[in-house]
Amino acid sequence: MLGLTVGTAESASSDTGKDETESHENGGKFDASTFIMDHVADSHEWHILTKKDSTHVAIYLPVIIYDKNSGLHIFSSEKLAHGHSYMGYAIAHEGKYAGKIVRVNSDGNHDGSKPPLDLSITKAVFGMMVASVILLLLMLGLARSYKRSGISAPKGFQGFLEPVILFVRDDIAIPNIGENKYSRFMPYLLTVFFFILINNLLGLIPFFPFGANVTGNVNVTFVLALITFLITQFSGNRSHWRHVFAAPGVPFWLLPIMIPIEIIGLFSKPFALMIRLFANITAGHIIVLSLVALIFIFESVFVAPISIFFVLFMDCIELLVAFLQAYVFTLLSALFIGMATAEPEHY
Amino acid sequence: MLLQSSLASPAIGTVFWTTLIFLLLLVLLWKFAWDPIMKAVSSREDMIHNALDAAEKAREEMKVLQADNEIILRKAREERDKILRDARVAYERMMSEAKEKSQSESDAMVRRARELIERERVSAIAEVKREVARLAIEVASKVVGETLKSDAEQQKLIERYLKEIEANRN
């Protein structure tokens, strides 16, 4: 459907000699940080395992690049795997554009030009798509079950999801936005809550097609925070803007200082949202992977039980964090919206 | 290391796809999930609310009804007691009236009987007296007829008798 291909790349990493990202498999030397970063960071392919003979089993996701000179190109990321170049493009391994697709010259080195617009379905994007499809099926099923059972008491999965939806409404939206105005923002709050939640949860499952670090991707959290920011500013009422440009009770000679501070404040709120979600989820993944990496660092199977115990422990905490971060993001979004739409207090 | 890697570096593609996917998801869920779900939930809440209200109202009505019942019952009980009391009073009155009536009737009868007896007795006595007087006169006339012709002694006797009769009469 998405033009992804599963394949075992024949080229061993040692063939190309410039495969830094795969260096932890090189010569039996294990590099924990590369190992962790490979799993946490986004990539054009979905690496599943490396066989003993150094061949890779991976899901190759489609690469979509738009180059000003040569137009749109769509091809499988298998073509770029392990340092190969295809149609003059390759994944840069070092320098400013490390990890990005860049134009290469005939000897396989970056030609120094600006990288083309990369609209590839990367691991994070693919994981997000999977999560979105699951979420969509889940919620459409829920809506259908409401249509079927009418207004009778919730049953089965409905009984599990409905309290969560009501939680978003009664404990996030209504207290922060207010009884009169909350319903306008409910669809966004519910969508962002469940979107973050399901991506957090699926990120904890270490098997394809789950386990992509979606909410731990700063670009994803940037978009979510940006949408909250836009909704907040566009639903802001007069009193919201008056607080920014002419805060009541502030002497006018302070305004030159206050206005920039208030404007920074407008941006710092969603910025904090972006960083909080990204950092929490990424940190969780890094901790779990570090614990797994311990086994390979010590090169001892006896470390495994300890690692497994701690990973299990961390996964339990991550389960909590998955809910918590979804809650916090939604809560703060609701809070910012509520602050921007609040009626001015009457003195 | 962290910043050098693609971990925290901007990627327009991811931003583009995230925006597209999220907005698509938002629209689809809004139209096909959140709207019907929120509607169903709120209509159910309304229904529960109304049902609770109705139950509360019914309970209030029940309470009023119960109070009414109590009042009616009490009234009925009072009525019953009153009727019983009245009946007893009437019974007693009737009994005593009957008793009185019968008493007075019997009294009257006795009185009448007595009067009759008295009258009978008086008339009988009178009759007897009349008879006795007649007999006495008869006897006396006979006696007188025979003896008056003779002696004075008999004259005296007659006078004595007459005196006695006189005394008796008084």
Chai-1 contact restraints between the chains, C-beta under 6 A:
chainA,res_idxA,chainB,res_idxB,connection_type,confidence,min_distance_angstrom,max_distance_angstrom,comment,restraint_id
A,S33,B,M1,contact,1.0,0.0,6.0,A-B,restraint_1
A,M37,B,S5,contact,1.0,0.0,6.0,A-B,restraint_2
A,A41,B,S5,contact,1.0,0.0,6.0,A-B,restraint_3
A,A41,B,S6,contact,1.0,0.0,6.0,A-B,restraint_4
A,A41,B,L7,contact,1.0,0.0,6.0,A-B,restraint_5
A,D42,B,S6,contact,1.0,0.0,6.0,A-B,restraint_6
A,G99,B,S6,contact,1.0,0.0,6.0,A-B,restraint_7
A,D118,B,G13,contact,1.0,0.0,6.0,A-B,restraint_8
A,L119,B,G13,contact,1.0,0.0,6.0,A-B,restraint_9
A,L119,B,F16,contact,1.0,0.0,6.0,A-B,restraint_10
A,S120,B,G13,contact,1.0,0.0,6.0,A-B,restraint_11
A,A124,B,T14,contact,1.0,0.0,6.0,A-B,restraint_12
A,V125,B,W17,contact,1.0,0.0,6.0,A-B,restraint_13
A,M128,B,I21,contact,1.0,0.0,6.0,A-B,restraint_14
A,S132,B,I21,contact,1.0,0.0,6.0,A-B,restraint_15
A,S132,B,L25,contact,1.0,0.0,6.0,A-B,restraint_16
A,M139,B,L29,contact,1.0,0.0,6.0,A-B,restraint_17
A,M139,B,A33,contact,1.0,0.0,6.0,A-B,restraint_18
A,L140,B,F32,contact,1.0,0.0,6.0,A-B,restraint_19
A,L140,B,A33,contact,1.0,0.0,6.0,A-B,restraint_20
A,A143,B,F32,contact,1.0,0.0,6.0,A-B,restraint_21
A,A143,B,A33,contact,1.0,0.0,6.0,A-B,restraint_22
A,A143,B,P36,contact,1.0,0.0,6.0,A-B,restraint_23
A,A143,B,I37,contact,1.0,0.0,6.0,A-B,restraint_24
A,Y146,B,P36,contact,1.0,0.0,6.0,A-B,restraint_25
A,Y146,B,I37,contact,1.0,0.0,6.0,A-B,restraint_26
A,Y146,B,A40,contact,1.0,0.0,6.0,A-B,restraint_27
A,I151,B,S43,contact,1.0,0.0,6.0,A-B,restraint_28
A,I151,B,R44,contact,1.0,0.0,6.0,A-B,restraint_29
A,I151,B,M47,contact,1.0,0.0,6.0,A-B,restraint_30
A,P187,B,W30,contact,1.0,0.0,6.0,A-B,restraint_31
A,P187,B,W34,contact,1.0,0.0,6.0,A-B,restraint_32
A,L190,B,W34,contact,1.0,0.0,6.0,A-B,restraint_33
A,T191,B,L26,contact,1.0,0.0,6.0,A-B,restraint_34
A,T191,B,L29,contact,1.0,0.0,6.0,A-B,restraint_35
A,V218,B,A8,contact,1.0,0.0,6.0,A-B,restraint_36
A,N219,B,A11,contact,1.0,0.0,6.0,A-B,restraint_37
A,N219,B,T14,contact,1.0,0.0,6.0,A-B,restraint_38
A,N219,B,V15,contact,1.0,0.0,6.0,A-B,restraint_39
A,V220,B,T18,contact,1.0,0.0,6.0,A-B,restraint_40
A,V223,B,V15,contact,1.0,0.0,6.0,A-B,restraint_41
A,V223,B,T18,contact,1.0,0.0,6.0,A-B,restraint_42
A,V223,B,T19,contact,1.0,0.0,6.0,A-B,restraint_43
